[in-house]
Amino acid sequence: MTLEIIILILSSIITLSIGLTALLSDRKSATNRLFFLLTFFITIWSILSYISTLATAENLFLVRLTMTFVVLQNTTYGLLIMHFPEDETRKILRAEKIPLLYTTLVLLITVSPFLFTGLKGSGDNTSPVPGPGMALFLIHVVYFVIFASFKLIAKRIHTPKSKRSQLNILIMGALILFVATPFLNFILPVFSSNSVIIRYSSVLMSVFSLLIFYSIIKHRLFNVKALVAKYLSYISTFLVVIIVPVFIGFYIIDNVFSDENETIKLIAFSTLTVLIAVFFEPIRVKFNRVTNKFFYKEGYDPQILIDDFNNTLVNTIEIEELLTKSALIIQENFKTTFCTFYIRETSYFSERIIGAHRKYPEIEGLPKLQEIALKLKKKVYLINYISRSSEEKELGKIMEDNEIEVLARIVSTLDYSVKGIGYLFLGPKKSGSQYSKQDAKVIEIIANELVIAIQNALRFEEIEQFNVTLQKKIDEATKELKQSNEKLRALDEAKDEFVSMASHQLRTPLTSIKGYISMVLEGDAGKVNETQKEMLGQAYFSSQRMVYLISDLLNVSRLKTGKFNIEAKPVYLPDLVNSEIEQLYEGAKAKNLTLSFHKPDKFPTLNLDEMKIRQVVMNFTDNAIYYTPAGGKITVELKETAKSVEFTVKDSGIGVPKDQQHKLFVKFYRADNARKSRPDGTGLGLFMAKKVIIAQGGSMIFESKEGKGSVFGFSFPKEKLEVDTKQQN
């Protein structure tokens, strides 16, 4: 009998302690509350079952009271199994309103003669006699035990493999409690008329308690592992440091110093107390380590994990390498089946899934998952902590379908309604254990640390990709530019060839026209009156301008082909300038302009290309006439200094805009106001003038102010170009 009582007491203590631990770990959880009630009713039923076997026929009430707790036990079990892991008590009570009313009826029957009419036999051969209410009791058993057990099995079938471990434990417990226990407590006693067997039913309760205990250790049933570990640590310390030493120490002191005075005993007791106080904390720490090692074989040190993680973030910049290494660290510490990162699309890359291994499947329902996560506005979701609300339930379904146990959002702001960078997904733990709230906190820290690192990696990736893209575009643009340049060069060559051919073809007839006009003006074809002379003079002047234009075109063509040559010979500039100016007097007079040139009396002779210098003088003076409004003044000046000779044409014309002056001597360029004033210009005169002057060692003279007039001219150094007339003579 002593062994039976010890087993009963130990089983009751263990079972009730486990239930109380579950309740204390989360008092708001309906699942934890129901489990506590189940362990409480099992404990009371077990004690009553044992006491009822010792009762006589006059104590039939104990047998009936035992059945009352059987009904309560069955009801609690059914609610727990059918709604596991529901977190809201109100929903359970609302869903089971009618069955609970039926339970109330059955409870009333159990304490009445309708369930057991009496006891038959005597002593150890006593057994209860079923009454008419047994049918109602069995219906209650069918609904709350058998139906709930089938629902538990169905849940297991539709639950991912990673979460079946807890359900397997509950199924094994159900088989023990509601198959073996009724067989020992009811069927055998009734048919064998022997109630002694009931006394050993507490052994089954012990087995059930041990299964739940194992599930707490191995699979974190009800998430009370930390609490159980702490309890065991303190209980073990209490037994080793206080209970055992106190009993042994007091026994030795009381016997060894039995004849000594009370002072020696007091000193001995005080010494023992000091020793207990000194060794309590070191032994407690030791037991903490032992229990932690036992309960957390798959555990990790959060600080070491975060340190390793930060080291990787600091030393890695490439996004693929960064996330792969991070996934390996997370996977190794949490001992999870997979760790996956989802990164949204960027400027250069589409969305990506990066992880420690490439064996994981694509995430189905990802768009819907993201949509729900944005609405819920949370950062970390543990599947075993997801509530039964419609949105979280839908999110949990997607996570279950993809065997995802943890979802963490990687977002850089506290406003979780924004999309963020991406997500971190963790699969089930290899041990079958669930993720705890402490795990969630560590994962949230990791997600926060990842934000800046991933942003930096993505920026680096964008810069790197931008450089690649830019180089590619530059190569493509360079290739297109080369092709366009080749086409332009071919067109330019064709144009130069055409200009050269046309200029040669035009030059001969123009020379002939100019020659005949000159003969007519000189009277070779008869007397010419003043009107005819004026008209023929204009024709001659225009022909001369056309000859100069053709010469410019030919010179441009010669520059391209490298045939532009300077044919220098002694030139007396005063006579050259005067002859060119005389041709322009009539044109200036027609525009009501004052054109003046004071021919110097004495001037050095220079080695110059006469024809080309004539073109320059004509171009500068002709431009001044065209771009000076009526009533204006043009002054042509030729002067000698100590080191150089200078030719300038100063006008009061339209001038050149300041912001366009630097382009003025570029081929085919004309200032905006010049194009409006003279649309038929070519932009070649000034370009060729500069080429001619520089080719002969001279330099350009140019000053201009828009609306105020311009000064165009050239200067030559006397030292290099002056001709010694004495030697010639």
URCOR-V705270 format. One record per helix or strand. SS is the DSSP state (A for helix, B for strand). FROM is the first residue (numbers start at 1). LEN is the number of residues. If there is no record, write none. Layout:
# URCOR-V705270
SS_FROM_LEN + SS_FROM_LEN
This chain:
# URCOR-V705270
A_2_24 + A_30_25 + A_57_27 + A_89_7 + A_97_14 + B_116_5 + A_123_3 + B_127_4 + A_134_25 + A_161_32 + A_196_24 + A_221_3 + A_225_32 + A_262_34 + A_302_14 + A_319_16 + B_336_1 + B_339_5 + B_352_4 + A_366_11 + B_380_3 + A_383_3 + A_390_12 + B_404_7 + B_422_6 + B_429_1 + A_437_85 + A_530_32 + B_569_3 + A_573_10 + A_585_6 + B_594_4 + B_606_3 + A_610_17 + B_633_8 + B_644_8 + A_658_6 + A_672_6 + A_685_11 + B_699_7 + B_709_9 + A_718_4 + B_722_1 + A_725_4
